[in-house]
Amino acid sequence: MDWTKTIAWFIIILMVLSGVGFLGAGVFSNPSGSYEEEYNGFTLSQQSSYWVLTQGSYQYPFLNFPTDLEDLSISLEVGKWRQAGVVYLAYLPNDTVDVLPYQQQLGNVFTTNGLRQQQSCIKEEGCPDVPIIDCSINSGLIYQSGKEVEIIQDQNCLVVSAPTAFEFQRITERIIYGFLGVMT
């Protein structure tokens, strides 16, 4: 057999199989481009690099699936914040980690669920014109940098500490999952 004909047939077969594979991928793939998985009775769909939880007409995007956050334990039942009317999102002025993106993420979830949030500080020094949180009276969430991940309850407040933005993102998503009833 001629070596040139063998190579030509190999290339023709390879091109035909490539075309069949390309067409088959369109026929057999998920048309919406998403993958769904259940957790605790809730369905989350993976869209691009996000897990999306749909509740009613609202969609909540998450970077982490709930099982990835099960190592973060929360002693305060954050779902009860719905009855509070307002939740204080507090921070330590001049802290080393910028917590505003996580407060905004929580604030968006609270707003879509009819809950008002109030930015606040945990001490007066260096604080702009916002209230100082009093955990004996107010429900709140206090963000502060720390050497390790820590989530503790201080009266009506949840105090979260983390060394990195990555860990603050994980904690924030864990709190949102708890608030929406996905995780307890």
C-alpha positions as CSV (number, residue, x, y, z in Angstrom):
1,M,0.0,0.0,0.0
2,D,1.2,3.5,-0.8
3,W,2.3,5.5,2.2
4,T,0.8,8.7,0.9
5,K,-2.6,7.2,0.4
6,T,-2.6,5.8,4.0
7,I,-1.8,9.3,5.4
8,A,-4.5,10.9,3.1
9,W,-7.1,8.4,4.4
10,F,-6.1,8.9,8.0
11,I,-6.5,12.7,7.6
12,I,-9.9,12.2,5.9
13,I,-11.2,9.9,8.6
14,L,-9.8,12.3,11.3
15,M,-11.6,15.3,9.7
16,V,-14.9,13.3,9.4
17,L,-14.8,12.2,13.0
18,S,-14.0,15.7,14.2
19,G,-17.0,17.1,12.3
20,V,-19.2,14.4,13.8
21,G,-17.9,15.2,17.3
22,F,-18.5,18.9,16.8
23,L,-22.1,18.3,15.6
24,G,-22.7,15.7,18.3
25,A,-21.6,18.1,21.0
26,G,-24.3,20.6,20.0
27,V,-27.0,17.8,20.0
28,F,-26.0,16.1,23.2
29,S,-25.0,19.0,25.4
30,N,-27.2,20.9,27.8
31,P,-28.9,23.7,25.8
32,S,-29.0,26.1,28.7
33,G,-25.3,25.7,29.4
34,S,-26.0,25.0,33.0
35,Y,-25.7,22.1,35.4
36,E,-28.1,21.6,38.3
37,E,-27.5,20.1,41.7
38,E,-29.7,19.8,44.8
39,Y,-28.8,20.7,48.3
40,N,-31.1,20.5,51.3
41,G,-34.2,20.6,49.0
42,F,-32.9,23.6,47.0
43,T,-31.8,23.4,43.4
44,L,-28.8,25.4,42.4
45,S,-27.7,25.6,38.8
46,Q,-24.1,26.1,37.7
47,Q,-23.8,28.9,35.2
48,S,-20.3,29.8,34.1
49,S,-18.3,30.0,37.3
50,Y,-21.3,30.7,39.6
51,W,-23.8,28.6,41.4
52,V,-27.2,30.3,41.0
53,L,-30.1,29.8,43.5
54,T,-33.5,31.0,42.1
55,Q,-36.1,31.8,44.7
56,G,-39.3,33.3,43.2
57,S,-38.2,35.9,40.7
58,Y,-34.8,36.5,42.3
59,Q,-31.5,34.8,41.4
60,Y,-28.7,34.7,43.9
61,P,-25.2,34.0,42.5
62,F,-22.6,32.2,44.7
63,L,-19.0,31.3,44.0
64,N,-19.2,28.3,46.4
65,F,-21.7,25.4,46.5
66,P,-23.1,24.9,50.0
67,T,-21.1,21.7,50.7
68,D,-17.9,23.8,50.2
69,L,-19.0,25.9,53.2
70,E,-20.1,23.3,55.6
71,D,-16.9,23.7,57.6
72,L,-18.2,27.2,58.6
73,S,-20.5,26.9,61.6
74,I,-22.8,29.7,62.6
75,S,-24.4,29.6,66.1
76,L,-26.8,32.5,65.4
77,E,-29.9,31.7,63.4
78,V,-29.5,34.4,60.8
79,G,-32.9,33.6,59.2
80,K,-34.5,35.3,62.2
81,W,-33.0,38.6,61.1
82,R,-36.1,38.8,58.8
83,Q,-38.1,39.9,61.9
84,A,-35.6,42.5,63.0
85,G,-36.7,45.1,60.4
86,V,-33.1,46.4,60.2
87,V,-29.7,44.7,60.4
88,Y,-26.6,46.6,61.2
89,L,-23.6,45.8,59.1
90,A,-20.7,46.9,61.2
91,Y,-16.9,47.2,60.6
92,L,-13.8,48.3,62.3
93,P,-12.7,51.7,60.9
94,N,-9.2,51.6,59.3
95,D,-9.2,47.8,59.3
96,T,-6.7,46.0,57.0
97,V,-9.3,44.3,54.9
98,D,-11.9,46.1,52.8
99,V,-15.2,44.6,53.9
100,L,-17.5,46.9,51.8
101,P,-18.0,44.4,48.9
102,Y,-19.2,41.8,51.3
103,Q,-21.5,44.2,53.1
104,Q,-22.9,45.3,49.8
105,Q,-23.5,41.6,48.8
106,L,-25.4,41.0,52.0
107,G,-27.2,44.3,51.7
108,N,-28.5,43.3,48.2
109,V,-29.9,40.0,49.5
110,F,-31.5,41.8,52.5
111,T,-33.1,44.4,50.3
112,T,-34.6,41.9,47.9
113,N,-36.1,40.2,51.0
114,G,-37.6,43.4,52.4
115,L,-35.0,43.8,55.2
116,R,-33.3,47.2,55.7
117,Q,-29.6,47.3,56.5
118,Q,-27.7,50.1,58.2
119,Q,-23.9,50.5,57.8
120,S,-22.3,51.1,61.2
121,C,-19.0,51.0,63.1
122,I,-17.9,49.0,66.2
123,K,-16.0,52.0,67.6
124,E,-16.3,55.8,67.3
125,E,-12.6,56.6,66.5
126,G,-12.1,56.9,62.8
127,C,-15.8,56.2,62.1
128,P,-17.7,58.3,59.5
129,D,-21.1,59.7,60.3
130,V,-22.8,56.3,60.9
131,P,-24.1,54.7,64.1
132,I,-22.1,52.7,66.5
133,I,-23.6,49.2,66.8
134,D,-24.9,48.1,70.2
135,C,-25.3,44.3,70.1
136,S,-27.4,44.2,73.3
137,I,-30.1,46.1,71.4
138,N,-29.5,45.6,67.7
139,S,-29.2,42.7,65.3
140,G,-26.0,42.9,63.4
141,L,-23.1,41.5,61.6
142,I,-19.6,42.7,62.5
143,Y,-16.7,42.3,60.0
144,Q,-13.1,42.5,61.2
145,S,-9.8,41.2,60.1
146,G,-8.2,38.4,62.0
147,K,-5.4,35.9,61.9
148,E,-7.8,33.0,61.3
149,V,-11.4,32.4,60.3
150,E,-13.7,32.9,63.3
151,I,-17.4,33.2,63.6
152,I,-18.8,33.9,67.0
153,Q,-22.0,35.2,68.5
154,D,-22.0,38.4,70.6
155,Q,-25.5,38.9,72.0
156,N,-27.6,39.8,68.9
157,C,-24.6,40.1,66.6
158,L,-22.6,37.7,64.6
159,V,-18.9,38.7,64.7
160,V,-16.8,37.4,61.8
161,S,-13.0,37.6,61.5
162,A,-10.9,36.4,58.6
163,P,-7.4,37.0,57.3
164,T,-8.2,37.3,53.6
165,A,-10.8,38.5,51.1
166,F,-11.3,34.9,50.0
167,E,-12.3,33.8,53.5
168,F,-14.6,36.8,53.9
169,Q,-16.3,35.8,50.6
170,R,-16.8,32.3,51.9
171,I,-18.2,33.6,55.2
172,T,-20.5,36.0,53.5
173,E,-21.9,33.3,51.2
174,R,-22.4,31.0,54.2
175,I,-24.4,33.7,56.0
176,I,-26.5,34.3,52.9
177,Y,-27.2,30.6,52.5
178,G,-28.3,30.6,56.1
179,F,-30.5,33.7,55.7
180,L,-32.2,32.1,52.7
181,G,-32.8,28.8,54.5
182,V,-30.5,26.7,52.3
183,M,-28.2,26.0,55.2
184,T,-29.0,25.9,58.9
